[in-house]
Amino acid sequence: MGANNDNPESSDKLPVLIQLLITAPGTTSTNLLNDNFEPKDNSFWVDWGEEEVYIVEACATALGKNNLVAELVRSESITLQIKYDGTLFNYPLDQSETAQHTTLVRLNEVLSPKYQIRYIWDSQGSDTAAMAVLSHDQWKELERVHGKENVERAFLQFTEKLNILSGKEQIQRP
């Protein structure tokens, strides 16, 4: 049975993520990321220098959503506009070294409470971070089935204060 894009809680949309959870950290999971990582399967890559609009587009592709779009609007300043489900969100463009992280945090705000983006730990050490985006119900189901500790070892819930892309913070995998 193929992925059901109409039902975000469909467990058949999670094959790579499930494999990441049930395999030991390290080589096996890293190979899964490198060999089988499909940007449309609830996951996407973010490069440390990625453009903000691309990050939103990659997330939309991962979710299979055409109702999540972004653009940069230039006036006296530059604004990142994110439109989701008919609602428009405006954010001043962060042009510092934290820009990609700030975009991910803002995107999580836009998608909440339905979806959440998390960092995939097995991409740690690269200048390109792997992200997983699932519905809150899917995250809860993964915790129920595999245990919260196992989910936390595979995926990090980042915050505004915890910048996963700057390379300056020494975050430790649980």
ChimeraX attribute file (.defattr): number of C-alpha atoms within 10 A of each C-alpha:
attribute: neighborCount
match mode: 1-to-1
recipient: residues
	/A:1	4
	/A:2	6
	/A:3	14
	/A:4	12
	/A:5	14
	/A:6	9
	/A:7	9
	/A:8	20
	/A:9	17
	/A:10	13
	/A:11	14
	/A:12	14
	/A:13	20
	/A:14	19
	/A:15	13
	/A:16	18
	/A:17	24
	/A:18	16
	/A:19	13
	/A:20	25
	/A:21	19
	/A:22	13
	/A:23	13
	/A:24	13
	/A:25	14
	/A:26	12
	/A:27	11
	/A:28	13
	/A:29	22
	/A:30	17
	/A:31	12
	/A:32	16
	/A:33	18
	/A:34	10
	/A:35	9
	/A:36	11
	/A:37	17
	/A:38	14
	/A:39	19
	/A:40	16
	/A:41	22
	/A:42	26
	/A:43	26
	/A:44	25
	/A:45	21
	/A:46	22
	/A:47	14
	/A:48	19
	/A:49	14
	/A:50	13
	/A:51	13
	/A:52	24
	/A:53	17
	/A:54	14
	/A:55	20
	/A:56	21
	/A:57	18
	/A:58	21
	/A:59	26
	/A:60	23
	/A:61	18
	/A:62	21
	/A:63	24
	/A:64	17
	/A:65	16
	/A:66	11
	/A:67	11
	/A:68	23
	/A:69	19
	/A:70	20
	/A:71	16
	/A:72	16
	/A:73	14
	/A:74	10
	/A:75	7
	/A:76	6
	/A:77	8
	/A:78	14
	/A:79	17
	/A:80	20
	/A:81	19
	/A:82	21
	/A:83	17
	/A:84	18
	/A:85	12
	/A:86	9
	/A:87	10
	/A:88	13
	/A:89	16
	/A:90	15
	/A:91	14
	/A:92	12
	/A:93	18
	/A:94	16
	/A:95	11
	/A:96	8
	/A:97	12
	/A:98	16
	/A:99	19
	/A:100	25
	/A:101	23
	/A:102	22
	/A:103	21
	/A:104	24
	/A:105	19
	/A:106	19
	/A:107	22
	/A:108	19
	/A:109	14
	/A:110	20
	/A:111	16
	/A:112	13
	/A:113	10
	/A:114	12
	/A:115	20
	/A:116	21
	/A:117	26
	/A:118	22
	/A:119	24
	/A:120	24
	/A:121	23
	/A:122	23
	/A:123	19
	/A:124	18
	/A:125	10
	/A:126	12
	/A:127	14
	/A:128	15
	/A:129	19
	/A:130	22
	/A:131	24
	/A:132	23
	/A:133	24
	/A:134	24
	/A:135	20
	/A:136	17
	/A:137	14
	/A:138	18
	/A:139	18
	/A:140	15
	/A:141	15
	/A:142	19
	/A:143	15
	/A:144	11
	/A:145	10
	/A:146	14
	/A:147	13
	/A:148	15
	/A:149	11
	/A:150	16
	/A:151	22
	/A:152	17
	/A:153	18
	/A:154	25
	/A:155	24
	/A:156	19
	/A:157	11
	/A:158	16
	/A:159	14
	/A:160	13
	/A:161	9
	/A:162	14
	/A:163	19
	/A:164	21
	/A:165	24
	/A:166	16
	/A:167	13
	/A:168	8
	/A:169	10
	/A:170	10
	/A:171	12
	/A:172	8
	/A:173	12
	/A:174	12
